[in-house]
């Protein structure tokens, strides 16, 4: 992660770390809600999908059959039940620009603490000083959607 400001958010969910990881990754197409501002091409996007391995893509899927769409990033670390790290870029960023998202799944007394840290803003020339804070709010809302999905499992 970068030494500059980092966007962060965390939740606790009532399930074990392996289940929390599976819901975060395999069910991202369910909990990443449509109709929210977290889409690059909201008119084309149907869901998000992770390709479940190091080097796999995180894709905003535009074609449900082929899985093709906007590539948000690539998986750098895939440790089920423990840790996920992937690159992140928005559609209006230069194709060479990306940041990093790390998601940790830590056991706690009544389930799992899921922590998102989004850094690397120093590599993004257009990132203003408020960008990490804005992303912290976004990740907090997204983790709220994620928590709803965990609770309905």
C-alpha positions in Angstrom: 0.0 0.0 0.0 1.0 3.6 -0.5 2.4 5.8 2.3 0.0 8.6 1.3 -3.7 8.8 2.5 -5.7 5.6 2.3 -9.4 5.1 1.9 -10.7 2.6 4.5 -13.8 1.1 5.8 -14.6 -2.0 7.9 -17.6 -4.1 9.0 -18.1 -7.1 11.2 -20.3 -9.9 9.8 -21.7 -13.0 11.6 -20.0 -15.7 9.6 -16.6 -17.4 9.5 -13.8 -15.8 7.4 -14.0 -18.4 4.6 -17.7 -17.6 4.1 -17.1 -13.8 4.4 -14.4 -14.1 1.7 -16.7 -16.2 -0.6 -19.6 -13.7 -0.3 -17.2 -10.8 -1.0 -15.8 -12.4 -4.1 -18.2 -15.0 -5.5 -21.3 -13.0 -4.7 -20.0 -9.5 -5.6 -22.5 -9.5 -8.5 -25.3 -9.7 -5.9 -24.2 -7.2 -3.3 -22.6 -4.5 -5.6 -26.0 -2.9 -6.3 -27.1 -1.5 -9.6 -28.5 2.0 -9.6 -25.7 3.2 -7.3 -23.0 5.6 -8.3 -20.3 2.8 -8.2 -20.5 1.9 -11.9 -18.3 2.9 -14.8 -21.0 2.3 -17.4 -24.3 2.1 -15.5 -26.3 1.6 -18.7 -24.2 -1.4 -19.7 -23.2 -2.9 -16.4 -25.1 -6.0 -15.2 -22.9 -7.1 -12.3 -19.3 -7.3 -11.1 -17.3 -10.5 -11.2 -14.0 -11.7 -9.9 -12.0 -14.3 -11.8 -10.9 -16.3 -8.7 -7.1 -16.5 -8.9 -4.0 -14.3 -8.9 -4.0 -12.5 -12.3 -7.7 -12.8 -12.6 -9.8 -9.8 -13.5 -12.4 -7.8 -11.6 -14.9 -6.9 -14.3 -17.9 -4.7 -14.6 -19.8 -7.2 -16.8 -21.6 -5.8 -19.8 -22.3 -9.2 -21.4 -23.5 -11.8 -19.0 -22.8 -14.7 -21.3 -19.2 -13.9 -22.2 -18.4 -12.1 -18.9 -16.8 -9.3 -20.9 -17.0 -5.6 -20.0 -14.9 -3.0 -18.3 -11.9 -4.4 -16.5 -11.6 -2.6 -13.2 -8.5 -4.4 -12.1 -6.4 -7.5 -11.6 -6.1 -9.8 -8.6 -2.7 -9.5 -7.0 -3.3 -11.7 -3.9 -6.0 -14.4 -3.5 -6.0 -16.0 -0.1 -9.5 -17.4 0.6 -10.6 -16.6 4.1 -7.7 -14.3 4.8 -6.8 -11.6 2.2 -7.6 -10.2 -1.2 -5.6 -7.6 -3.0 -6.5 -6.2 -6.5 -5.8 -3.2 -8.6 -8.5 -0.6 -9.2 -9.2 1.9 -11.9 -12.1 4.0 -13.0 -13.3 4.4 -16.5 -12.3 8.0 -16.7 -8.7 7.3 -15.6 -5.9 6.9 -18.0 -5.5 3.1 -18.8 -2.0 3.1 -17.3 -3.3 4.5 -13.9 -4.5 2.3 -11.1 -4.7 2.2 -7.3 -4.7 -0.9 -5.0 -7.4 -2.3 -2.8 -6.6 -4.7 0.0 -9.4 -6.6 1.8 -8.6 -8.5 5.0 -10.9 -11.1 6.7 -10.0 -11.5 10.4 -11.8 -13.7 12.8 -13.5 -11.9 15.7 -15.6 -13.2 18.6 -18.9 -13.3 16.7 -17.8 -13.7 13.1 -15.4 -11.8 10.8 -14.1 -8.3 10.6 -13.8 -7.3 6.9 -11.5 -4.3 6.4 -11.0 -2.5 3.1 -8.0 -0.3 2.5 -7.7 1.5 -0.8 -4.4 3.2 -1.5 -1.9 4.1 -4.1 -3.4 7.6 -4.7 0.1 9.0 -5.2 0.3 7.1 -8.5 -2.8 8.9 -9.8 -2.0 12.4 -11.0 -5.6 13.5 -11.0 -6.2 12.4 -7.3 -7.0 15.4 -5.2 -6.6 15.5 -1.4 -10.2 14.6 -0.8 -10.3 11.6 -3.1 -9.3 9.0 -0.4 -12.0 10.4 2.0 -14.6 10.1 -0.7 -13.7 6.6 -1.4 -13.8 5.8 2.3 -17.5 6.8 2.2 -18.1 4.8 -0.9 -16.5 1.7 0.5 -18.5 2.1 3.7 -21.7 2.2 1.7 -20.7 -0.8 -0.4 -19.8 -2.8 2.8 -23.3 -2.0 4.0 -24.7 -3.7 0.9 -22.2 -6.6 1.4 -23.4 -7.0 5.0 -27.0 -7.2 3.9 -26.1 -10.0 1.5 -24.2 -11.9 4.2 -27.2 -11.6 6.6 -29.5 -13.1 4.0 -27.3 -16.2 3.3 
